[in-house]
Amino acid sequence: MGKLKRSTLDGYAGVLSRYLLDDFGPLAIASITPAHCERLLTALVRQQSRQSAHGLLDNALTPGT
């Protein structure tokens, strides 16, 4: 199995802490359902919509180029 660059690992850790651990942290991976994922995505879209409405962090969920 290949090794990941430190920057890649740091990026993954950032995504986990910013978006996933608050909601999924206490759950076993096998217990995460599509409904859990839908709720998370809905919350992220609402957050993004609020931020965009105020002109802040536009495209924060869009992958960088």
C-alpha positions in Angstrom: 0.0 0.0 0.0 1.3 3.4 -0.9 2.2 6.2 1.5 0.4 9.5 1.7 2.1 12.8 1.8 1.9 14.7 5.1 -0.1 17.4 3.5 -2.7 14.9 2.3 -3.0 13.4 5.8 -3.4 16.9 7.2 -6.1 17.7 4.7 -8.0 14.6 5.6 -7.7 15.3 9.3 -9.0 18.8 8.7 -12.0 17.5 6.8 -12.7 15.0 9.5 -12.5 17.5 12.3 -14.4 20.3 10.4 -17.2 18.3 9.0 -17.5 14.8 10.3 -16.4 14.1 13.8 -19.0 16.3 15.6 -21.8 14.3 13.9 -20.3 10.9 13.4 -17.5 10.8 16.0 -19.4 8.6 18.5 -20.9 6.3 15.9 -19.4 3.0 14.7 -18.8 3.2 11.0 -21.1 0.3 10.4 -23.9 2.2 12.1 -23.8 5.3 9.9 -26.8 5.2 7.6 -27.8 7.0 4.4 -30.1 9.1 6.6 -27.2 10.2 8.7 -25.3 11.3 5.6 -28.3 13.1 4.2 -28.7 15.1 7.4 -25.0 16.0 7.3 -25.1 17.1 3.7 -28.3 19.1 4.3 -26.6 20.9 7.2 -23.5 21.6 5.1 -25.6 23.0 2.2 -27.6 25.2 4.6 -24.3 26.5 6.2 -22.9 27.2 2.7 -26.1 29.0 1.7 -26.0 31.2 4.8 -22.3 32.0 4.2 -22.8 32.8 0.5 -25.8 35.0 1.4 -23.4 37.1 3.4 -20.7 37.0 0.8 -18.4 34.9 3.1 -16.5 31.8 2.0 -18.1 31.4 -1.4 -17.4 28.0 -2.8 -15.9 26.7 0.4 -17.2 23.2 -0.4 -15.9 23.3 -4.0 -12.6 21.4 -4.5 -9.7 23.7 -5.2 -7.9 23.7 -8.5 
